[in-house]
Amino acid sequence: MATFTLVPGADGRAWFWHRLEPELRARGHDVVTMDLPSDDSAGLEETAQAVVSAVERRAALSGPLVLVAQSLGGFSAPLVCGRLSVPVAELVLLNAMVPAPGETAGQWWENTGQAEARSDHAAATGRGADPEFDLRADFFHDVPPEVTEEAFALGASQPPSALFAQPWPLTRWPDVPTRFLQGRDDRFFPLEFQRRIARDRLGLEIEEIPGGHLAALSRPRQLADALLRVGPTKPEEPAEHTKPV
């Protein structure tokens, strides 16, 4: 048994995990979810503290703590690892952004070449080069229609602008066993793009999973299976720009 702490991405709402949570609980595990701060001035510190507080409110944890970070959550989840009163047994990146020391989430897009990778993937899959961003086409293309409509009925939720302006404060990745799960049908962060980022910045090989960017909504059962597979690894010696400065 383990306790899975699930950190949402840019949407910031615990609702994102509502299809995965029962899958994990049915397999005998505990789950911690949280809504992240939505105030526009809330940055990495406030976001990380919201995750810490959600965990620390539990009187007791059921087994080892596994921290799962979706997309933009890749910037805040590593900060959580050194702030909990219990050790993080495993950090799982899910279709995630991997920061470099001193890099802001706003800089990450150009630094990594995300726009070009998305455009190339769109052209290769018949959508045309550099298609206009469309929330349904880029994110919800493989999510069941009823779940998509429920998400849109909740209304838009924008991440705080401070999250994109604050430099990532760590000098290197935390010394925690880390896995990188990546949807093979992700249109926003394409598979080969993420494969390069994971190798260059973490020295990790990604683990392919079914589904697109929102695998927790589109493939919750398969995602639960992937989370429970044995295979955490320590990152290899990282690329030069992720070493201590």
Buried (B, 14 or more C-beta within 10 A) or exposed (E): EBBBBBBBBBBBBBBBBBBBBBBBEEEEBBBBBBBBBEEEEBBBBBBBBBBBEBBBEBEEBBEBBBBBBBBBBBBBBBBBBEBBEEEBBBBBBBBBBBBBBEBBBBBBEEEBBBEEBBBBBBEEEEBEEEBEEEEEBBBBBBBEEEBBEBBEEEEEBEBBEBBBEBBBBBEBBBEBBBBBBBBBBBBBBBBEBBBBBBBBBBBBEBBBBBBBBBBBBBBBEBBBBBBBEEEBBEBEEBEEEBEEE
